[in-house]
Amino acid sequence: MTNYIIFGRNQFYVDIIGHYLGAHEPGNFGLFHMALERGMITTINPRNIPVYEWDKDTGPSLANLTSFERFPLKTYYLQRDFDGQNEPYWHLVNEPYIYGTTGVNNLPDSQESFYLKQNFPNPVRNSTSLTFHIPGNGDVDVEILNNGGQVIETLVSRQLTYGDHTFSWNSSKYSPGIYICRVNWGGSFRTTKMLVYH
């Protein structure tokens, strides 16, 4: 048996990795979906969270999550024992989850809803346009995050009026990779992923 000690700046990412290593499927937990919708995290997919392994001689090094052994930890999670279901009292929440289809951005666009469209063009060579809709006046923050979840640039931080808004992002000074646009309006967040290549 191996003991894992997990450290991280974001408690949700620590919990997601912990759930994964305990052989649970993080996508099956509503807590992580709420954190994603509220902009507290940018992914619930454990494979999209950078993991570093600590070596006592050389320090931290980036590691592949699948290189760590998973140790199934049975836990009592809202046992389903009705309508013909017969989950045991102690069980794993390990039903398969398709991460590529989740997110509030899959909701249909509406003039009464807050939404962020996929940037165009995507992939991004040098610059891209970002369009979003706010269903009322309010303070808006448009931020660019790297794949580790750190804000690297703020495009907008001011009050905007109801309707559609489009802004450009110049990616030429950043390394190729995955970036996230996050829009905050009225305490709600919408995000979209962008692929940068040069």
C-alpha positions as CSV (number, residue, x, y, z in Angstrom):
1,M,0.0,0.0,0.0
2,T,1.3,3.5,-0.9
3,N,0.4,6.7,0.8
4,Y,-0.2,9.7,-1.4
5,I,0.1,13.2,0.1
6,I,-1.5,15.7,-2.3
7,F,-0.8,19.5,-2.2
8,G,-2.3,22.1,-4.4
9,R,-3.2,25.8,-4.6
10,N,-6.8,25.0,-5.6
11,Q,-8.7,22.7,-3.1
12,F,-11.1,21.5,-5.9
13,Y,-8.2,20.2,-8.0
14,V,-6.7,18.5,-5.0
15,D,-10.1,16.8,-4.4
16,I,-10.5,15.8,-8.0
17,I,-7.1,14.2,-8.1
18,G,-7.8,12.5,-4.7
19,H,-11.1,11.2,-6.0
20,Y,-9.4,9.8,-9.1
21,L,-6.7,8.1,-7.1
22,G,-9.3,6.6,-4.9
23,A,-10.8,5.0,-8.0
24,H,-13.9,7.3,-8.1
25,E,-14.9,9.3,-11.2
26,P,-14.8,13.0,-10.4
27,G,-17.3,13.8,-13.2
28,N,-20.0,12.1,-11.2
29,F,-19.9,14.6,-8.4
30,G,-22.1,17.7,-8.5
31,L,-19.8,19.6,-6.3
32,F,-17.2,19.8,-9.1
33,H,-19.8,20.8,-11.7
34,M,-20.9,23.7,-9.5
35,A,-17.3,24.8,-9.0
36,L,-16.8,24.8,-12.8
37,E,-20.0,26.8,-13.4
38,R,-19.0,29.4,-10.8
39,G,-15.5,29.8,-12.3
40,M,-13.7,28.4,-9.3
41,I,-12.1,25.8,-11.6
42,T,-11.7,25.4,-15.4
43,T,-11.9,21.6,-15.7
44,I,-13.3,18.6,-13.8
45,N,-11.3,16.2,-15.9
46,P,-8.4,14.9,-13.7
47,R,-6.3,14.3,-16.9
48,N,-6.4,18.0,-17.6
49,I,-4.9,19.0,-14.2
50,P,-1.1,19.2,-14.1
51,V,0.3,16.8,-11.6
52,Y,3.9,16.9,-10.2
53,E,5.6,14.1,-8.5
54,W,8.0,15.0,-5.7
55,D,11.4,13.3,-5.5
56,K,13.4,13.9,-2.3
57,D,16.6,14.3,-4.3
58,T,15.6,16.2,-7.4
59,G,12.4,17.9,-6.3
60,P,9.1,18.2,-8.3
61,S,8.8,16.9,-11.9
62,L,5.7,16.9,-14.2
63,A,4.1,13.4,-14.1
64,N,1.4,11.6,-16.1
65,L,-1.6,11.0,-13.8
66,T,-2.0,7.5,-15.2
67,S,1.5,6.6,-13.9
68,F,0.1,6.6,-10.3
69,E,-1.5,3.5,-9.0
70,R,-5.2,3.9,-8.0
71,F,-6.3,2.4,-4.7
72,P,-10.1,1.8,-4.6
73,L,-11.5,3.5,-1.5
74,K,-15.1,2.4,-0.9
75,T,-17.3,5.2,0.6
76,Y,-20.9,5.7,1.4
77,Y,-22.3,8.0,-1.3
78,L,-26.1,8.4,-1.3
79,Q,-26.8,4.7,-1.7
80,R,-29.3,3.9,-4.5
81,D,-31.4,1.1,-3.2
82,F,-34.8,1.9,-4.7
83,D,-36.6,1.3,-8.0
84,G,-34.7,-1.9,-8.6
85,Q,-31.3,-0.4,-7.8
86,N,-29.2,-2.3,-5.4
87,E,-26.0,-0.4,-4.7
88,P,-24.1,-1.7,-1.6
89,Y,-23.9,0.6,1.4
90,W,-20.1,1.0,0.8
91,H,-19.4,1.5,-2.9
92,L,-17.4,3.3,-5.6
93,V,-18.8,6.2,-7.6
94,N,-17.0,4.9,-10.7
95,E,-19.6,4.9,-13.6
96,P,-17.9,6.1,-16.8
97,Y,-18.1,9.8,-17.4
98,I,-17.6,11.6,-20.8
99,Y,-15.8,14.8,-19.9
100,G,-15.9,16.3,-23.4
101,T,-19.6,16.9,-23.4
102,T,-20.0,18.7,-20.1
103,G,-20.4,22.4,-19.3
104,V,-22.8,25.3,-19.2
105,N,-21.6,26.4,-22.6
106,N,-23.7,23.6,-24.1
107,L,-26.9,25.4,-23.2
108,P,-28.7,27.0,-26.2
109,D,-28.1,30.7,-26.8
110,S,-30.9,33.0,-25.7
111,Q,-31.3,36.8,-25.4
112,E,-32.2,36.2,-21.8
113,S,-29.2,34.1,-21.0
114,F,-25.5,34.8,-20.3
115,Y,-23.3,32.9,-22.7
116,L,-19.8,32.9,-24.3
117,K,-19.4,31.7,-27.8
118,Q,-16.4,29.6,-29.0
119,N,-13.6,32.0,-30.0
120,F,-12.9,32.4,-33.8
121,P,-10.6,31.4,-35.3
122,N,-9.7,28.4,-33.2
123,P,-7.0,27.2,-33.3
124,V,-5.4,30.6,-32.8
125,R,-2.3,31.7,-34.7
126,N,-1.9,35.3,-33.6
127,S,-5.2,36.7,-32.6
128,T,-8.8,35.6,-32.1
129,S,-12.2,37.2,-31.4
130,L,-14.3,36.5,-28.3
131,T,-18.0,37.2,-28.3
132,F,-20.3,36.9,-25.3
133,H,-23.9,38.0,-24.4
134,I,-25.0,39.5,-21.1
135,P,-28.7,39.7,-20.4
136,G,-28.4,43.0,-18.4
137,N,-26.1,45.8,-17.5
138,G,-23.3,45.0,-15.1
139,D,-19.6,44.7,-14.3
140,V,-17.8,42.3,-16.6
141,D,-14.3,40.8,-16.3
142,V,-12.8,39.0,-19.3
143,E,-9.7,37.0,-18.4
144,I,-7.3,34.7,-20.2
145,L,-6.0,31.8,-18.1
146,N,-3.2,29.3,-18.9
147,N,-3.9,25.6,-18.7
148,G,-2.8,25.6,-15.1
149,G,-5.7,28.0,-14.2
150,Q,-3.6,31.1,-13.6
151,V,-4.8,34.4,-15.0
152,I,-2.2,35.7,-17.5
153,E,-4.1,38.6,-19.0
154,T,-7.3,40.7,-18.3
155,L,-8.9,42.0,-21.5
156,V,-11.9,43.8,-19.9
157,S,-12.7,44.9,-16.3
158,R,-15.5,47.5,-16.5
159,Q,-19.3,47.9,-16.7
160,L,-20.9,46.9,-19.9
161,T,-24.5,47.2,-21.2
162,Y,-27.0,44.6,-22.1
163,G,-26.3,42.7,-25.4
164,D,-23.5,41.2,-27.4
165,H,-19.9,42.2,-27.0
166,T,-16.8,41.2,-29.0
167,F,-13.2,41.6,-28.0
168,S,-9.9,40.5,-29.6
169,W,-7.1,38.6,-27.9
170,N,-3.5,38.8,-29.2
171,S,-1.9,35.4,-28.5
172,S,1.4,36.1,-30.3
173,K,3.4,36.7,-27.1
174,Y,2.3,33.4,-25.5
175,S,3.7,29.9,-26.0
176,P,1.6,27.3,-28.0
177,G,-0.8,25.4,-25.9
178,I,-4.3,25.4,-24.3
179,Y,-5.7,28.6,-22.9
180,I,-9.0,29.5,-21.3
181,C,-11.2,32.6,-21.8
182,R,-13.3,33.2,-18.6
183,V,-16.0,35.9,-18.6
184,N,-17.5,37.0,-15.2
185,W,-20.8,38.8,-15.2
186,G,-22.9,39.3,-12.1
187,G,-21.0,36.6,-10.2
188,S,-21.6,34.0,-12.9
189,F,-18.8,32.6,-15.1
190,R,-18.6,31.2,-18.6
191,T,-15.5,29.7,-20.0
192,T,-14.2,28.4,-23.3
193,K,-10.9,26.6,-24.3
194,M,-8.6,28.0,-27.0
195,L,-5.8,26.2,-28.8
196,V,-2.8,28.5,-29.6
197,Y,-0.2,27.5,-32.2
198,H,2.5,29.5,-34.0
